[in-house]
């Protein structure tokens, strides 16, 4: 399936929408940072004590051993034990999960109803701000469409190859486009195949003057007349024109047909390293009109050939213009994808040619070194994105961005974050990847993906007002991430002689009491100031107690304490000051 450059969906993951009633009802079930500055997590988030969790897998509750029972009895017992196991696991999970509704009730139990209502209103406002923030992150410059580029092609007359003479006026046009769009011109132009032929127009429909004829040509290029002429509202004239010229299909259908059959092609794309790669020497057909309309790179290249006189030789010999491309810059495997997008505005990676690894293709080399049989869809889109920037083909670039964003998942988010944060990466993709990180933060940090996060990306996430996690979980996993970074440092510092042996850090493991707290604080110092410790619920959280006891975090309390002794009037003043800060 092709991907249109503007088809990116409006969400990477579920988020709080604009329904104020739903937001008022579920304040405690979906959590985000607002200007009230509380963050309350989803009820499914685990909030067990940090000191009770290690890096390895948790031990099983019990083991199931079966004796020599009859098959029927064995089946009954196994079924009963499975049910019992599910009950135990469910009870265990519920005991380890935070009851956020209960925590909110305890927090608000001493509040006046007006204060509670003010908090609800602030969360509703924050939900609206969150949606606005997300819509702003989706904004990007509009890429010129095929219709818009063909309109500019007709206006500026790039690479025209035939002249239509109507009422002593010359109209330079492009043979391939008119023949693909109109049966009348296909028949007319076939009688004058030479380059630069002058074709006299004899139109039988009465009342057609030069402006109207120009509007007809504009319609064939774009599917729109482009002028407001009352005569085009006359049904009789339109019927006469359709009888004489025929009724064209939609622009998309005709341009797709032009790509499939390449009628009247006048250029060939070849690659400098075909023989070196062992690929069959196959030149790709194209139309100079489409190349110059869609890509300033090709337009400048063709214009330079005209200025240097090379184009005159091709015209004299009646041969297609051969464009030789350096495969180290534009790999041949992506050539049909690029051409297909030029004719259709869609990025279809099924047109990637099966060939040997391209010269200079770092992504393919990395895939082979990693033992992958082929590049992923996202990796191909990333590489094609760089080619689109080189060709100045914005529609292709945005289509590649859409493919990369659609590929964001728990497994790919780190790779996409790293690529998009580079100077050559896409800033738009980076915003969407960060949005995914904030929306799926609870799932990401509860997996091994947490340890692959860079400090910069983790810092950006915990700075967000819309992070979908509780402050308790944020503190727990930030410290856990810091411990993992410290263990990596310890492994890097150990002598090479121990590396890979049973005495190495990676093999024997490290206990928390063996960690250097000063070095751990140094690792966490850029992150902990952005954990809103004063808003951790419950106020006597074991996670906070452990971190404070280890001197990793400093207890910064709200006016009146954390939750248990919070005065509603003082809280109201605090919320008002928070609003002014926003």
PEUR-V628120 format. One line per field, one symbol per residue. ss: DSSP state (H for helix, E for strand, L for the rest). phi: phi as a letter, one per 40 degrees, with the letter a starting at -180 (. if undefined). psi: psi as a letter, one per 40 degrees, with the letter a starting at -180 (. if undefined). A space follows every 10 residues. Layout:
ss = ???
phi = ???
psi = ???
//
This chain:
ss = LLEELLLLLL LLLLLLLLLH HHHHHLLLLL LLLLLLLLLL LLLLLELLLH HHLLLLLLLL LLLLLLLLLL HHHHHHHHHH HHHHHHHHHH HHHHHHELLH HHHHHHHHLL LLHHHHHHHH HHHHHHHHHH HHHHHHHLLL LLLLLHHHHH HHHHHHLLLL LEEEEELLEE EEELHHHHHH HLHHHHHHHH LLLLLLEEEE LLLLLLLLLH HHHHHHHHHH HHLLLLLLLH HHHLHHHHHH HHHHHLLLLL HHHHHHHHHH HLLLLLEEEE ELLHHHHLLL LLLEEELHHH HHHHLHHHHH HHHHHHHHLH HHHHHHHLLL EEEEELLLLL LHHHHHHHHH HHHHLEELHH HLLLLLLLLL LHHHHHHHHL LLLLLLHHHH HHHHHHHHHH HLLHHHHHHH HHHHHHLLLL LLHHHHHHHH LLLLLLHHHH HHHHHHHHHL HHHHHLLHHH HHLLHHHHHH HHHLLLLLLL HHHHHHHHHH HHHHHHHHHH HHHLLLLLLL LLLLHHHHLL LHHHLLHHHH HHHHHHHHLL LLHHHLLLLL LHHHHHHHHL LLLLLLLLLL LLLLLLLHHH HHHHHHHHHH HL
phi = .cbccbcccc acadaccbcc cccccbdcbb bacbccgcbb ccccccbccc ccbbcccccc cabbbbcccc dccccccccc cccccccccc cccccccccc cccccccccc cccccccccc cccccccccc ccccccccca dccdcdcccc ccccccgcfc babcbbfgbc bcbbdccccc cbdccccccc cbcccgcbbc cbbcccgcbc dccccccccc cbgbcgbcbc cccccccccc cccccgbccc dccccccccc bfcfcbabcb bcbdcccgcc cbcccabccc dcccbdcccc ccccccccgc cccccccfbc ccbcbcccbb cccccccccd cccbgbcbcc ccccacdccg cccccccccc gccacccccc cccccccccc cfbccccccc dcccccccac cbccdccccc ccdccccccc cccccccccb dcccccbccd cccccccccc cccccbccac cccccccccc cccccccccc cccccdcccg ccccccccgb cccccccccc ccccdcbdcc ccccbcbccb cccccccccc gcbbcbccdg hcgcbccdcc cccccccccc cc
psi = hihieeehie idiiihaehd dddddfdedh iihaeefihh iieehhfihd eehadaiiii diihhhagii dddddddddd dddddddddd dddddeihgd dddddddede iidddddddd dddddddddd dddddddehi ihhhiddddd dddddefhfi eihhhhffhh ghahdddddd dhdddddddd egeiheihhh hghdhiehad dddddddddd deeideighd deehdddddd ddddeihiai dddddddddd efifieihhi idfdddeeih ghhhiihddd ddddhddddd dddddddeed ddddddefii hhhhiheedg iddedddddd ddeeeihhee ehhhiihihe gdddddddde eidiiidddd dddddddddd efgddddddd ddddddehad dedddddddd eideihdddd dddddddddf ddddeeiedd eehidddddd deeiefhgii dddddddddd dddddddddd ddeiiddehe ieeidddeih ideeihdddd dddededdee hgdeehhidf hdddddddde fdihhhiihe agddfhhddd dddddddddd d.
//
